Amino acid sequence: MIPLSVDISDASHFHENTTLTGLSCSYDGRYFLLSSDQSGCANVYRVATEANRIEQLTHFATQPTFAISYFPRDSRFLYRQDQCGDELDHIWVHEPDGQRRDLTPGDGLKASFLQWNDSGEQFWLLHNQRDASVYDVYCYCAADYTNQRVFTNCDQVNVCDISRDGVWLACEKELNSRANQLVFYRLDTSKGKRCEYQPGYWVGKNDMQARHMIMSFAPDSQSVFYTSDLDCEHKNVWVLDLVTGKTAELLRLGWDVTAFYFSPSGRYQICEVNRDAKTCLQVTDTNTQKPYFLSNEEDAATGLCFSPDESRIGYYTESCICPANLHIHHIGGSNNRLIQAQNPKLPQQRLVRAEVVHYRSFDGLSIPALLYRPSEASPDNPVAAMLWIHGGPGDQSQQKFDPVIQHLVSNGYAVLAVNHRGSTGYGKTFFHMADRQHGDVDLEDCLYAKHYLGDLDWVDGQRIGIMGCSYGGFLALAALTFKPDIFALAINIFGVTNWLRTLNSIPPWMGGVRKRIYDVMGDPTQEHQRLKQVSPLFHASQICRPLLVVQGKNDQRVLQIESDEIVQAVKRNGVPVEYLLFEDEGHGFNRRANLIAASNHYLNFLNQYL
């Protein structure tokens, strides 16, 4: 064992890094606006681009607050905030004198920021005040915040972006889990306050099995870029010319493109690619068509933000062993780190980079996973292990810093983060292999992951558990329920226990994706029996191994009753069951104190039962 100067059992050392998100540059290029939780709760800060000085601008002790954007002409900024994790974000403006104003007041309202116009005199927001299940577009005046609705969402589309000239609105219309359409509305506000609009272009046909996703408009508003898996496995970049209506494939990389956008003038083109569970960045100078890279091969660079004059770029770098740090790059010059996010007490010598591995499942399918091996693990000292199952369905475990995983690995537990069939990032065939079979074939992938771990000579095959968040929590609980003799224990972190209830209680503000969720999981009115069959709550009498359940009281996606009922059911079995309920969290935890408490509970639970 490597001697340590800190107590590695204390999760605070792993969570007391500074989590940085969002990035916007001020009109004069002097500051970057971002969110940081260095106070223990996310607030808005500004960082001087030349002086490496950070200043807190909002001061909320318990309500996480996230930066959106500086105003293009002055020091005002926009931010978003919900209430105790209910996900009903409102958009606020922060004035130079510290006064703040809710731009989207209303009970049950959920809002998001869309875009600034070319001049910076207007911006567009989305919110669902008119109809809780759809989002309309509102144009706000930057001077006095007066606003008008410019798009009434009668077609039940997902509004994605608007061109900077305010002429084109880009939307996605769901068909099913395998196919959607892009709809481009041409807006006309020439008739005073009344806005006329009609579909200008469509991408995708009703019989076309392809999914498309809006990326961004060109800075000159004459074209729009999107990804599509038409006639291929991965999401490639396409362009639609808004003058001629013609489309063309622009970029095919053999992996999914997850972001594609431009610097303010359009000189630099930014492309983010999900390559084997790692975000890789390409920056291209469009004047020379030559690549302009910012990061090394070990770190992922994301969240690029250019200064208005394009002389400087802010960006984040992150790896499995280092949380996201903020850097500034001077075009044609140096790179400097502006914020060191890593806690000085983080036991660096205990952190582990993930190894990308593959194993065979029940039908011979190769399943990708990320393997974390503790430094002390060896054939002479086999260690206990945990499967980590991501959320979704349809998410992906990636090569990023995860304090929960690193806390467990540092304390001697191996972790295998499984990207079972149905995970994103490995092509659309792999992604759809679990459709209408969730809780069945993907559960089998988890069982074979356990066999894979058990065959490693440095893992104790008798001491393997399973854990996960959200959909991953459901799979962990399903493993303990339907395969009761396979895993030693399970940790269910706000996971579904009753699919009939969860699918029937999808919040109204998620109405835009309900059709796709039903297509993947099943419609509870039509597939009642199958959904009941895969719901652990109705079979809880089979659970005979220790279980830990973790829940946020304000969770709108997986209601608290889901966890309440499974805990009571397992208690009747006489099985060790522990329940951790956070009063001020929703679906996903944002407060550092709660994150630390949860991680410490995970470790104590494993130490006791595994």
C-alpha positions in Angstrom: 0.0 0.0 0.0 1.2 3.5 -0.8 1.4 5.7 2.4 -1.1 8.5 2.4 -1.3 11.8 4.2 -5.1 11.9 4.1 -7.9 9.6 5.1 -9.0 8.0 1.8 -12.1 6.6 3.4 -13.4 10.2 3.7 -15.3 11.0 0.6 -14.9 14.7 1.1 -11.4 14.5 -0.4 -12.9 13.3 -3.6 -15.9 15.6 -3.8 -14.2 18.8 -2.6 -12.9 19.5 -6.0 -14.5 22.5 -7.7 -17.1 21.6 -10.3 -17.0 24.1 -13.2 -19.7 24.3 -15.8 -20.8 26.7 -18.5 -18.7 29.4 -20.1 -19.5 32.9 -21.6 -17.1 35.7 -22.4 -17.9 39.4 -21.5 -18.4 42.0 -24.2 -14.9 43.5 -23.6 -13.2 40.1 -23.3 -12.0 40.8 -19.8 -14.0 38.0 -18.0 -15.4 34.5 -18.4 -18.7 33.8 -16.7 -19.2 30.3 -15.3 -20.7 28.2 -12.5 -18.7 26.9 -9.7 -19.5 25.0 -6.5 -16.4 26.0 -4.6 -18.7 27.4 -1.8 -20.4 24.0 -1.5 -23.4 25.0 -3.7 -23.2 26.0 -7.4 -23.2 29.8 -7.9 -22.2 32.2 -10.7 -18.7 33.5 -10.8 -16.5 35.6 -13.1 -12.9 34.9 -13.9 -10.5 37.6 -15.1 -9.0 36.4 -18.3 -5.6 38.0 -17.6 -5.3 38.1 -13.8 -6.4 34.6 -12.8 -8.8 36.2 -10.3 -12.2 34.7 -9.5 -15.1 36.6 -8.0 -18.4 35.2 -6.8 -21.4 37.1 -8.3 -24.4 35.2 -6.8 -24.5 34.0 -3.2 -27.1 31.2 -2.7 -26.3 28.8 0.1 -28.8 26.1 -0.8 -30.2 26.7 -4.3 -27.8 25.7 -7.1 -27.5 28.5 -9.7 -26.0 28.1 -13.2 -24.6 30.7 -15.5 -26.0 31.1 -19.0 -24.6 34.1 -20.7 -23.2 37.6 -20.4 -25.2 40.3 -22.2 -23.4 41.2 -25.4 -23.1 44.9 -24.7 -22.7 45.2 -20.9 -21.9 43.4 -17.7 -25.4 42.0 -17.0 -25.8 38.2 -17.2 -28.5 35.5 -17.4 -28.6 32.5 -15.1 -31.0 29.6 -14.4 -32.3 28.2 -11.1 -34.8 25.6 -10.0 -36.2 24.9 -6.5 -34.6 22.1 -4.6 -34.1 19.9 -7.6 -37.6 20.1 -9.1 -36.0 20.8 -12.6 -38.4 23.7 -13.2 -35.8 26.2 -14.2 -36.6 29.9 -14.4 -34.4 32.3 -16.2 -33.1 35.3 -14.2 -31.2 38.4 -15.1 -28.5 39.8 -12.7 -28.1 43.6 -12.9 -24.7 45.4 -12.4 -26.0 46.7 -9.0 -26.7 43.2 -7.8 -30.5 43.3 -8.3 -32.0 40.3 -9.9 -35.2 39.7 -11.9 -37.1 36.5 -12.8 -37.8 36.8 -16.5 -40.1 33.7 -16.5 -42.3 33.9 -13.4 -45.1 31.3 -12.9 -45.8 28.2 -11.0 -45.0 24.9 -12.8 -43.1 26.8 -15.5 -39.9 25.5 -17.0 -37.7 27.8 -19.2 -34.5 27.7 -21.1 -32.3 30.1 -23.1 -32.2 29.9 -26.9 -30.0 32.6 -28.5 -28.9 36.2 -28.8 -29.6 38.1 -32.0 -26.8 39.6 -34.2 -27.0 43.1 -32.6 -27.3 41.9 -29.0 -30.5 44.0 -28.6 -32.7 40.9 -28.3 -32.7 37.3 -27.1 -35.0 34.4 -27.3 -36.2 32.1 -24.5 -38.3 29.0 -24.4 -41.0 28.3 -21.8 -44.1 26.2 -21.3 -46.4 28.7 -19.6 -49.2 28.4 -22.3 -49.1 24.6 -22.4 -47.1 22.6 -19.8 -46.3 19.9 -22.4 -44.7 22.1 -25.1 -42.3 25.1 -25.3 -43.1 28.3 -27.1 -40.5 30.9 -28.3 -40.5 34.3 -26.8 -38.4 37.3 -28.0 -37.1 39.6 -25.2 -35.9 43.1 -25.5 -32.5 43.4 -23.8 -33.1 47.0 -22.8 -36.3 46.6 -20.7 -37.2 42.9 -20.9 -40.5 43.4 -22.6 -41.3 40.3 -24.6 -43.7 38.7 -27.1 -44.4 35.2 -28.2 -43.0 34.7 -31.7 -43.7 31.0 -32.1 -46.7 29.1 -30.8 -45.8 25.4 -30.7 -49.0 23.9 -32.1 -47.1 21.1 -34.0 -45.7 19.5 -30.8 -42.0 20.0 -31.9 -38.9 20.2 -29.9 -37.5 23.7 -30.5 -33.7 23.5 -30.7 -32.2 26.7 -32.1 -32.9 30.0 -33.9 -30.7 31.8 -36.4 -29.0 35.0 -35.2 -31.1 37.1 -37.6 -34.3 35.7 -36.1 -35.6 34.4 -39.4 -35.2 30.6 -39.1 -36.3 28.4 -36.2 -34.9 24.8 -36.1 -37.0 22.1 -34.5 -37.1 18.3 -34.2 -40.4 16.4 -34.6 -40.5 12.9 -33.0 -41.7 10.0 -35.0 -40.4 7.1 -33.0 -37.2 6.0 -31.2 -35.5 5.3 -34.5 -36.7 8.2 -36.6 -37.5 11.9 -36.4 -37.8 14.9 -38.7 -36.2 18.3 -38.7 -38.6 21.2 -39.3 -37.4 24.6 -40.2 -39.9 27.4 -39.7 -39.4 30.8 -41.4 -40.5 33.6 -39.0 -41.8 36.9 -40.2 -42.3 39.7 -37.7 -42.7 42.4 -40.3 -46.4 42.8 -39.5 -45.8 44.5 -36.1 -46.0 42.3 -33.0 -47.8 39.5 -34.8 -45.5 36.8 -35.9 -46.2 34.7 -39.0 -44.5 31.4 -39.5 -44.7 28.3 -41.6 -42.5 25.3 -42.3 -39.9 26.3 -44.8 -38.0 23.0 -45.0 -38.3 19.4 -43.8 -35.5 16.9 -43.3 -36.5 13.3 -43.0 -39.6 11.4 -44.3 -42.2 9.4 -42.4 -40.7 6.1 -43.8 -37.1 7.1 -43.2 -35.4 5.2 -40.3 -32.9 7.9 -39.4 -32.5 10.3 -36.5 -31.3 13.9 -36.9 -30.1 16.4 -34.4 -29.7 20.2 -34.7 -26.1 21.3 -34.0 -26.0 25.1 -34.9 -26.7 27.8 -37.5 -23.9 29.3 -39.4 -22.9 32.8 -38.1 -24.3 34.4 -41.3 -27.7 32.6 -40.8 -27.6 31.2 -44.4 -27.2 27.6 -43.5 -27.7 25.2 -40.6 -25.7 22.1 -39.5 -27.1 18.9 -38.0 -26.1 15.3 -37.4 -27.8 12.3 -39.0 -27.3 8.6 -38.9 -29.0 8.2 -42.3 -27.7 5.1 -44.1 -24.9 4.6 -41.5 -24.3 3.6 -37.9 -23.0 6.9 -36.5 -24.1 10.5 -36.4 -22.4 12.4 -39.1 -22.5 16.2 -39.8 -24.8 17.5 -42.6 -25.5 21.0 -43.8 -28.8 22.5 -45.1 -28.5 25.5 -47.3 -31.3 27.8 -46.3 -31.2 29.7 -49.6 -31.5 26.7 -51.9 -32.9 24.0 -49.6 -30.2 21.6 -50.6 -28.6 19.2 -48.1 -25.1 17.6 -48.2 -23.0 15.4 -45.9 -20.1 17.4 -44.6 -18.2 15.2 -42.1 -18.0 11.4 -41.5 -15.6 10.3 -38.7 -16.7 6.8 -37.8 -17.9 7.9 -34.3 -20.8 10.1 -33.2 -20.3 13.8 -33.6 -21.8 15.4 -30.4 -21.3 19.1 -31.0 -20.6 21.2 -34.0 -20.5 25.0 -33.9 -18.4 28.1 -34.8 -16.6 31.0 -33.3 -18.5 34.4 -33.5 -17.2 35.3 -37.0 -17.2 31.8 -38.3 -13.5 31.6 -38.8 -13.1 28.7 -36.4 -15.1 25.5 -36.7 -15.4 23.3 -33.5 -16.3 19.6 -33.6 -16.6 17.3 -30.6 -16.6 13.6 -31.2 -17.5 10.7 -28.8 -14.7 8.4 -29.6 -14.8 5.2 -27.5 -16.4 6.9 -24.5 -14.1 9.9 -24.6 -14.8 13.4 -26.0 -12.2 14.3 -28.6 -12.0 17.9 -30.0 -11.2 19.2 -33.4 -10.8 22.9 -34.1 -10.4 23.9 -37.7 -9.3 27.3 -39.1 -11.7 27.8 -41.9 -9.4 30.2 -43.7 -6.7 27.6 -44.1 -8.7 24.4 -43.5 -5.9 23.3 -41.2 -6.6 21.7 -37.8 -6.0 23.8 -34.7 -5.9 21.6 -31.6 -5.9 22.6 -28.0 -5.6 19.5 -25.8 -3.3 16.5 -25.5 -4.4 13.0 -26.1 -5.0 12.1 -22.5 -7.4 14.9 -21.6 -10.7 15.8 -23.2 -11.2 19.4 -24.1 -14.8 20.7 -24.1 -17.0 23.8 -23.7 -15.0 26.1 -25.9 -15.9 29.8 -25.7 -14.3 32.5 -27.8 -13.9 36.2 -26.8 -15.9 38.5 -29.1 -12.7 39.5 -31.0 -11.6 35.8 -31.3 -8.2 36.5 -29.8 -8.8 34.2 -26.8 -10.5 30.9 -26.1 -11.7 29.6 -22.8 -12.1 25.8 -22.5 -12.2 23.0 -20.0 -9.9 19.9 -19.8 -10.8 16.7 -17.9 -9.7 13.1 -17.5 -10.5 10.1 -15.4 -8.0 11.3 -12.8 -8.5 15.1 -13.0 -11.7 17.1 -12.7 -12.4 19.8 -15.3 -9.9 22.7 -15.1 -10.5 26.0 -16.9 -7.8 27.1 -19.4 -7.3 30.1 -21.6 -5.6 29.9 -25.0 -4.3 32.9 -26.8 -4.7 32.5 -30.6 -1.2 31.9 -32.0 0.3 32.0 -28.5 0.2 30.4 -25.1 -2.1 28.2 -23.0 -2.6 29.1 -19.4 -4.7 27.4 -16.7 -7.1 29.9 -15.1 -8.7 27.7 -12.4 -7.2 24.6 -10.8 -10.3 22.6 -9.9 -8.6 19.7 -8.1 -8.7 19.6 -4.3 -5.1 19.7 -2.9 -6.1 16.8 -0.6 -7.2 14.6 -3.5 -5.0 11.4 -3.1 -3.6 11.6 -6.6 -1.4 8.5 -6.2 -4.6 6.5 -5.6 -6.5 7.6 -8.6 -6.9 5.3 -11.6 -7.4 5.8 -15.3 -10.0 3.7 -16.9 -9.0 0.9 -19.3 -11.4 0.4 -22.2 -12.2 -3.3 -22.3 -14.7 -5.5 -24.1 -16.3 -8.8 -23.0 -18.7 -11.3 -24.6 -22.4 -11.4 -23.5 -24.9 -14.3 -23.6 -25.3 -14.1 -27.4 -21.7 -13.4 -28.3 -22.2 -9.6 -28.6 -19.1 -7.6 -27.6 -20.0 -5.2 -24.8 -17.7 -2.2 -24.1 -16.9 -1.2 -20.6 -14.4 0.9 -18.5 -12.4 -1.0 -16.0 -10.9 0.7 -12.9 -8.2 -1.5 -11.2 -7.1 -0.6 -7.6 -3.3 -0.4 -7.2 -3.3 -3.1 -4.6 -5.2 -5.7 -6.7 -3.2 -8.7 -7.6 -3.6 -12.5 -7.9 -2.2 -12.7 -4.4 -4.6 -10.1 -3.2 -7.9 -10.3 -5.1 -10.2 -7.5 -4.4 -14.0 -7.0 -4.2 -15.6 -5.3 -7.2 -18.7 -3.3 -8.2 -20.5 -3.0 -11.5 -21.4 0.6 -12.2 -24.5 1.0 -14.5 -25.1 4.4 -16.1 -28.5 6.1 -16.4 -30.8 6.5 -19.3 -31.8 4.2 -20.8 -29.5 5.2 -23.6 -26.7 7.1 -21.7 -23.0 6.1 -21.6 -20.3 5.8 -19.0 -17.4 8.0 -20.3 -13.7 8.6 -19.5 -14.3 11.5 -17.1 -13.5 12.2 -13.5 -16.1 10.5 -11.3 -15.6 11.1 -7.5 -17.9 8.3 -6.5 -15.9 5.7 -8.6 -12.5 7.1 -7.6 -13.5 7.0 -3.9 -14.4 3.3 -4.2 -11.3 2.4 -6.2 -9.0 4.3 -3.9 -10.5 2.2 -1.0 -9.6 -1.1 -2.8 -12.8 -1.8 -4.8 -12.5 -2.6 -8.5 -15.2 -0.9 -10.7 -16.4 -2.0 -14.1 -18.6 0.7 -15.7 -20.7 -1.2 -18.2 -22.0 0.2 -21.5 -24.6 -2.4 -22.1 -26.6 -2.8 -25.3 -28.9 0.2 -25.5 -26.0 2.6 -24.6 -25.2 5.5 -26.9 -21.9 6.0 -28.7 -21.5 2.7 -30.4 -23.8 3.0 -33.4 -27.5 2.9 -33.8 -27.7 -0.9 -34.2 -26.2 -1.3 -30.7 -28.3 1.5 -29.3 -31.6 -0.1 -30.4 -30.7 -3.7 -29.4 -32.5 -3.3 -26.1 -35.7 -1.6 -27.4 -38.8 -3.1 -25.7 -36.4 -5.6 -24.0 -35.1 -3.3 -21.3 -34.7 -5.1 -18.0 -34.0 -8.3 -20.0 -31.2 -8.3 -22.5 -29.4 -5.4 -20.9 -29.7 -7.1 -17.6 -28.0 -10.2 -19.2 -25.2 -8.0 -20.3 -24.7 -7.0 -16.6 -24.7 -10.6 -15.6 -22.0 -11.4 -18.1 -20.0 -8.4 -16.9 -20.0 -10.1 -13.5 -18.7 -13.3 -15.1 -16.0 -11.2 -16.9 -14.9 -9.7 -13.6 -15.0 -13.0 -11.8 -12.6 -14.4 -14.4 -9.9 -11.8 -13.7 -7.3 -13.3 -11.4 -7.1 -10.1 -9.3 -10.8 -10.0 -8.5 -12.6 -12.1 -5.9 -15.5 -13.5 -7.9 -17.5 -14.1 -4.7 -17.5 -10.5 -3.7 -19.1 -8.6 -6.6 -22.0 -6.1 -6.3 -23.9 -3.8 -8.6 -24.9 -0.2 -8.4 -26.2 2.6 -10.6 -28.2 5.9 -10.8 -31.6 6.3 -12.4 -32.0 3.6 -15.1 -28.8 2.1 -13.8 -30.4 2.0 -10.3 -33.3 0.1 -11.8 -30.9 -2.5 -13.4 -29.0 -2.9 -10.1 -32.3 -3.5 -8.3 -33.5 -5.8 -11.1 -30.3 -7.9 -10.8 -30.9 -8.3 -7.1 -34.6 -9.2 -7.8 -34.6 -11.5 -10.8 -31.1 -13.0 -10.4 -31.0 -13.1 -6.6 -28.0 -15.5 -6.2 -25.6 -13.7 -8.6 -24.6 -10.4 -6.9 -23.6 -10.0 -3.3 -25.5 -6.7 -2.9 -26.9 -3.7 -4.8 -27.1 0.0 -4.5 -30.1 1.6 -6.1 -29.7 5.4 -6.5 -33.1 6.9 -7.5 -33.8 4.0 -9.7 -37.2 2.9 -11.1 -38.9 0.2 -9.1 -42.4 0.3 -10.8 -42.4 1.0 -14.5 -46.1 1.3 -14.7 -46.1 4.2 -12.3 -43.0 5.9 -13.7 -44.2 5.8 -17.3 -47.7 7.1 -16.3 -46.2 9.9 -14.3 -43.8 11.4 -16.8 -43.8 15.2 -16.0 -45.7 17.4 -18.4 -42.6 19.3 -19.3 -41.1 16.1 -20.7 -44.0 15.7 -23.1 -41.7 16.3 -26.1 -39.9 13.0 -25.5 -42.8 10.9 -24.1 -43.4 9.2 -27.5 -39.7 8.2 -27.8 -39.7 6.9 -24.2 -42.8 4.8 -24.8 -41.4 3.5 -28.0 -38.2 2.3 -26.2 -39.7 1.1 -22.9 -43.3 0.3 -23.9 -46.6 2.0 -23.5 -48.0 1.2 -20.0 -51.6 1.0 -21.4 -50.7 -1.5 -24.1 -47.8 -3.5 -22.5 -49.0 -3.5 -18.9 -48.1 -7.1 -18.3 -44.6 -6.9 -19.7 -43.8 -3.7 -17.8 -45.1 -5.2 -14.6 -43.0 -8.3 -15.2 -39.7 -6.4 -15.3 -40.6 -4.0 -12.4 -38.7 -5.1 -9.2 -41.5 -3.9 -6.9 -43.9 -6.6 -7.9 -41.3 -9.3 -7.3 -39.5 -7.9 -4.2 -40.1 -11.1 -2.2 -37.3 -12.6 -4.2 -34.6 -10.2 -2.9 -32.4 -11.9 -0.4 -29.2 -9.9 -0.5 -28.3 -6.5 1.1 -29.8 -3.4 -0.5 -29.0 0.3 -0.2 -31.6 2.8 -1.7 -30.8 6.5 -2.2 -33.5 9.0 -3.2 -34.1 12.8 -3.6 -37.4 13.9 -2.1 -38.1 16.3 -5.0 -37.4 13.9 -7.8 -40.0 14.5 -10.6 -38.9 11.6 -12.8 -38.6 8.8 -10.3 -41.0 9.7 -7.5 -40.0 9.2 -3.8 -42.8 6.6 -3.4 -40.8 4.3 -5.8 -38.0 4.0 -3.2 -40.4 4.1 -0.1 -42.3 1.1 -1.4 -39.3 -1.1 -2.3 -37.6 -0.4 1.0 -40.7 -1.5 2.9 -41.1 -4.6 0.7 -37.5 -5.7 1.2 -37.7 -5.1 5.0 -40.5 -7.7 5.1 -38.0 -10.2 3.7 -35.8 -9.8 6.7 -32.9 -8.7 4.4 -30.5 -5.9 5.4 -31.9 -2.7 3.7 -30.7 0.9 4.2 -32.5 4.0 3.0 -30.9 7.4 2.4 -33.4 10.2 1.6 -32.2 13.8 0.7 -34.9 16.4 1.5 -33.4 19.0 -0.8 -32.5 17.1 -3.9 -34.2 15.9 -7.1 -33.2 13.5 -9.9 -29.4 13.9 -9.5 -27.7 15.5 -6.5 -26.2 19.0 -6.7 -25.2 19.9 -3.1 -21.7 18.9 -2.1 -22.6 18.0 1.4 -25.2 15.5 0.1 -22.8 14.1 -2.5 -20.2 13.5 0.3 -22.8 11.9 2.6 -24.0 9.6 -0.2 -20.4 8.5 -1.1 -19.5 7.8 2.5 -22.7 5.7 2.8 -21.8 3.7 -0.3 -18.4 2.9 1.1 -19.6 2.0 4.6 -22.3 -0.2 3.1 -19.7 -2.1 0.9 -17.3 -2.4 3.8 -20.0 -4.0 6.0 -21.6 -6.3 3.4 -19.0 -6.9 0.7 
